[in-house]
Amino acid sequence: MGERRLHGCLGTMAGLALALLAALLLGRALGACGGGINYAANSTFLIVLFVPLLWVLLVLSWVLLGVLLGKRPRLYALALAVVLLGLCWCAVSLFWSGDTYECPSGVPPWWPGFLPAPGF
């Protein structure tokens, strides 16, 4: 029973950490490219809506993958990494600001060139 409880706490904390990192990335991109309405509206959206909803999605995917693949630890770890990072990437891509005056290509100047920019 103790291992299950530890696994649940780990899933909750990993989901929260990924949701906060995704919100930080999105907030920095919106701030650098002048996207959104203003800083107060952007930060309120990120804190009140984006982080809790993404956290719930990440924890639910953690639990669902644990139910489906719990008996195969290597496959479970690989699927978990792919699904959690994919969910974060899609969530950031959904609200990415796109082309603005400050970022004509839709990519902030600090974005590393070897990573593809989020966006659909």
N, C-alpha and C positions, 0 to 999 in steps of 0.2 A: 504493500500500500504506500510505503514511503517513497518508492521510486516513481509511482504515478503522480504523487503530489509534487515531487521535485520537477517532473516533466511538465506539469501544468503551470507551475511558477515560471519555469524557464520559457515556455511558450508565451506567457503573458508579458514577461519582461522583454523578450526578443521582439514581439509584436510592437510593444510601446517604443522600443529603441528605433526600430525601422520606421515607424510612423513619424517619430520626431525628426529623424534624419531626412525623410522625404519632405516633411514640412519645411525644414531648414533649407534644403536645396531649392524647393519651389519658391520660398520667400526671398532667398538671395537672387534667384533668377528674375522674379517679378520686380524686385528693387533695382537691379542693375539695368534692366531693359525698360523700366518705366511702365510695366504692364499693370493691369488692374485699375482701380479707382484712385486710391491713395494708400499710404502706408498703414494708416489706422484700419481702413476697411480690409486690406489684404491680411494684416495680422489677425484681425478678428475672425475672418473667414478661416484662416489656417488653424487658429486655436480652438474655435468653437465647433466648426464643422469638419474640417479636413482630418485633423489628427484623430478625433474619436471614431469617425466612420472608417478610416483606414485601419485603425487599431482593431476594431471589431472584425473587419474583413480578414486581417492577418491572423487573428486568433482563431477565427472559424476555419480558415484554411489549414492552420496547424492541427486543429482537432480532427478535421475531416481526413487529412492525410494520415494522421495517427491511427484513425479507425481503419482506413483502407490498407495501409502499408506498415502497420505497427510490428508485424512479425518479421519483416525484412529490413533490418537496420540500415544497410548500405543504400538500398533503393529508396528507403524513406528519407535518409539524409540528403541524397541527391535531388529527389523530387521536392523536398521541403525548400532547399536552397533555390531551385529554379522557380517554384511557385511564389515564394515570398518576394524574391527580387523582381519577378515579372509583375506581380501586383503593385509593388512600389513604383516600378517604371511606368506602368499604365496609368496609375493615379497621378503621377507628376506630368505625364504626357497630356492627360485630359485637360489640365489647367495651365499648361505652358502658354506663355503670352504670344508667341509667334513674332512676326516682323513688326518692329516699332522703329521710331526715329533713332533711339539710342543703339538699337541692335538691328541693323537692316537685314541681316541674315537670319534673325530670330534666335541667335545664339549669343549668350553673354560673353564679353571679352575674356573672362577668367576661365571659361569652359575649356578643358583639355582637348586638343585636336584629335587625339586617338580614340576618343569616345564619341559615338554618334549622339547627337542631341535628341532629347525626348521630343515627341510630337508625332501625331498621326498624319 
